[in-house]
Amino acid sequence: MVNRIIALTALLVAPALFAAAPKEVDLWPDLAPGDKGDLGAEADTTKPNEGLVAGRRVIRLGNVSKPSITIFKAAPEKDTGAAVLIFPGGAYNILAWDLEGTEVANWLNKNGVNAIVVKYRVPKRAGQESYVAPLQDAQRAVGLVRANAKDWGLDPERIGILGFSAGGHLSATLAAHVNERTYPRVDAADEVSCAPNFMLLIYPAYLSLKDEGDKINPSVAVTPKHPKTFMVIAQNDPVRPENALAYYLELTKNKVPAELHIYATGGHGYGLRESKELVTTWPDRALDWMRANHWLEKR
């Protein structure tokens, strides 16, 4: 009898464990647009003791030629139906895979938000602007998630994006390019809107042009149809707070609801690893903002 109860329990628990396991989905059925498949093998490029953050190493993923999304589902009892696609940073050279990807996904899951980490192409492709291939991957990722929202248990009207550093620029670039795909149609997922419903930019880079009086970078041009936006940056960030300020002012000019937090110190590239710097409390501010906009409520 006891053995039968154990067996029945295993049958009931196994599907739940399987559902909770992250699921990786390729973005493209074949080679990504314009790629030739001649890039070196994808690998963690971090050297021993290189660039520790909060005393821990960072996975710096390089040579990404097979873009994908990895889906982290929130626990059923917490699941709000909302989803956020995460774009790690890395100057369009590498992806800070754990620091600005999987660790962020786990944090979102704990707060009832489904998370999708986007593995977009790096480094930049020869003869292209650094964001061209990543933008194709970003558009495809949001469209794919929205097209499959019902099957994946997601709310297609509550799909946000969250980007760090270069991933912040990529997120803002995506928000500026939602009316037309930048690649030839692949399937029905490319006919679904790739417009995010909300956006979080954490120490975003490349939003303004320093040598042109911090004019907005044309790649992230703002319109009144932009999504509500949350931003965080430190005053001593080497990518410069003017970068975020210029974008915030452009959002305000276009009457797009936006929230910007500037901390005195903290530098760049901290992800959500806690330190003595107050800027690392930004996840609490982000949750407040998401809660105020009802994205943390079940519908």
N, C-alpha and C positions, 0 to 999 in steps of 0.2 A: 504493500500500500504506500509506504513511504517513498519507494522508488518511483511509483507512478506519479505521486505528487511532485517529486523533483523533476521528472520528465516533463510534466504539464507546465510547471513553472518555467522551465527552460524554453519551451515552445512559445510561451507568452512574452518572455523577456527578450528573446533573440530578435524579433522584428523591431522592437523599440531601440535596441542597441544598434541595429543596422541603420535605422532611420536617423540616429543621432550622429553616425559617422560622416565626416566630411566627404562630399562627392565631387570629383573633378570632371568637368565637361569641356571638351575641346571647342574652341570658338569657331574654327573653320573645318569643313569636311576634308579639305586637302591642304595644300600649301596656302599660307596667308597671302593676301593680295600683294603682288609685286615681288614676293620672296622667291629665291631660287633654291633654297634648301642647302646652301653652301656655307652656313655659319658653323662655327665650332660647336662642340658639345656643351649643352647647358650645365652649369656648375656653380657651386658656392665659391666665390672668388676671395673670400675673407682669409687673410693670412693670420697666423697665430698672434694673439694679443693686439691685433689691429683694430683701432677705433672702437674700444669698448664703450658701451652706453649703460650708465648706472651699474658699472662693474661687470657687465655681461657682454658676451660677443654678439655680433649681429650676422645673420645670414645675408650675404650680398650676392644675390643671384644674377649671374651674367650669361650672355649668349642665349637669350630666350628667343627661340624661333618657332616654337609651337605654343601659341597663346591659348590660354584656357581660363575658366572660372572654377573656383573651388567653393562649393556651397556648404556653409555651416548653419544648420537649422537650430533655432532656439528650442529649448525643451517644450514639449506640448503644453505643460501647465503654465508656462510663461509666455508662449508665442503670441505676439500681438498681430501677426500677419504682415507687419512692416518689414522692409528689407533695405539694406544698404550695401552698395557695391563699393569696395575699398580699392583705391589705387595707391600702392606703395610708391615712395619716392626713390631717388637715386640718380638725379641729374640726367635722366634718360640714358645712363650708362649701365646701371645695374638696378635691381629691385631690392629694397630693404625688406626682405620677405617676412621675417618674423616680427621685427620691431614695428613696422608700419603695415603689416598684413595680418598674419594669423593671430598675433596677440590682440589686435584690435577686434578681430572677428569674435574671439572668445569673450571679450568685454561686452560687445554688443549682444551676444547670446545671453549673457547673464542678466541683461536688462530687457529681455524679451524681443530683441530685434534679430531677424535673420540676417546673416552676413554672407557676402559673396566676395572673395578675394580675387581680383583680376590680375592674371599674369600676362602683362602686355609685352610687346616686343621691345627688347633692348639688346645692344646699344643702337643708336640711331643708324639708319640705313644710308649708305653712301648716296650722295646726290639729292638727299631729301632734307627738309627741315626736321629737327629732332622729334617733333610731335606727330608727324604725318602718319607713320605706321601705328603708333599707339592710339591715335584718334580713331583709326579704322577699327582697332580692337575694342576701344571703349564704346563706340556706337553699336558694334555687333553685340557686345556683352549686355548692354542695357536692353536692346531689342530682344535678345534671346531670353533674358530673364522675364521680361514682360510677356513675351509670347507663350512662355511655359509657366506663368504665374499660377494658374489654376492647378495644374498637375503638381507643382512644387509646393502648394499650400501657401502662396504669397498673395498679397493684395496688390494688384497691378496699378492702383492709384496711390500707393504709398511706397514708391521705390526711390530711395535717395542715393546720393553718391558722396564719398568721403575721400579726400585726397591729401597726401602729405608732400610738401616740397614740390618736386617736379610733378608728382601725382596730383598736387593741388592745381598746378597749371593745366594738366591734362583734364582735370574735372571742369575747370572754368572754360577750357577750349571745347569740351563736349557740350557744355551748356550753351555755347555760342554757335554750335553747328548741329542743331536738332532738326532742321527742316529738310535736309537732303543728305543721303549717305555719301560718304567720300570714297566709295568702292562700288563695283558692279554688284547688283543684286545676287544673292546666293540662294535664298529660299524665302518662305513666307515670313520668317522672323524679321526680315529686312523691310517688311511693309508695316511693322508695328512701330509705334513711336519710341524713339530712343531718348526722349526728353525726361530728365529726372524731375521728381516732384519736390525735392529739397536737396540742399547741398551744404557740405561742411568742408572748409578749407583750413588745414592745419599747417602753419608756417609755409604758406604757398609761395612759390617762386615764379619769376618771369611774368608777372602780371602787368608791370609797367616798364617803360623804357627809360633807364636812368639818364642816358645821354640826350634824351629829348624832353627833359623837364618832367620826367615821370608821366609822360603821356601813356594812356592805356595801350598795351600791346594789342595790335589789330587781331591777333589770334584769339583773344578773349573778349571781343567787342560785346558790350552789354546792350540788351533791349528790355523794354518793359515786360516782356514775357519770361524773363529769367526766373528761376526758382528762388524761393526764400533761401537766404544764405547765412551761415554762421562761420566766423573766422577767428583765428587765434594766431598771434605772433608776439615775439619779444622785441623790445626796443633795441637790444644789442644783437639781434639776429643778423648775420652777415648778408642775408638776402634783402635786408633793409625793410623796416616797417612802412616806408613810403610806398613800397610795392603793394602792400595790403590796403593802405590808406587810399591810394589812388583808385583801387578797385571798389572799395567801400563807397567812396564819393560818387563813382560812376553808377553804382547800384542805387544810391540815394537819388541821384539826378533822374534816374529812370523809374523812381517810385517802387523799387523792388525792396520788400521788407528784408532788412539785413541787421546782423549783430556782429560787432567787432570787439575783441578783447585784446588789448596790448599790455603786456607785462613788462616791467622795467628790465628784468634780466631773464636769462634762460637759454640764450643762444639758439641753436638750430639742431634738429635731428634727434629729439628726445622721445619721439613716439608717445606712448602713454606710460613709460616707465617712471615711477615716482623718484624724486630726488628732493633736495632741500629747496629747489627753485619752485616758487609758487606757480610758475607757468605750467608745471606738471599736474596741477589740479584742473586743467582744462576739461578733462572728461566730465567732471561734475557740472561745469557750466554748459557743456554740450547736452547733457541729459536734461538740465533745466530747460534749455531751449527746445529740445525735442518734446518734452512734456508739455510745455506751454502751447506748442503747436499741435498737440493731440496725436503725435506719432507713436507714443508709447501706450496708447489705449487700444484695447481689443475692439473690433467693430463687428 
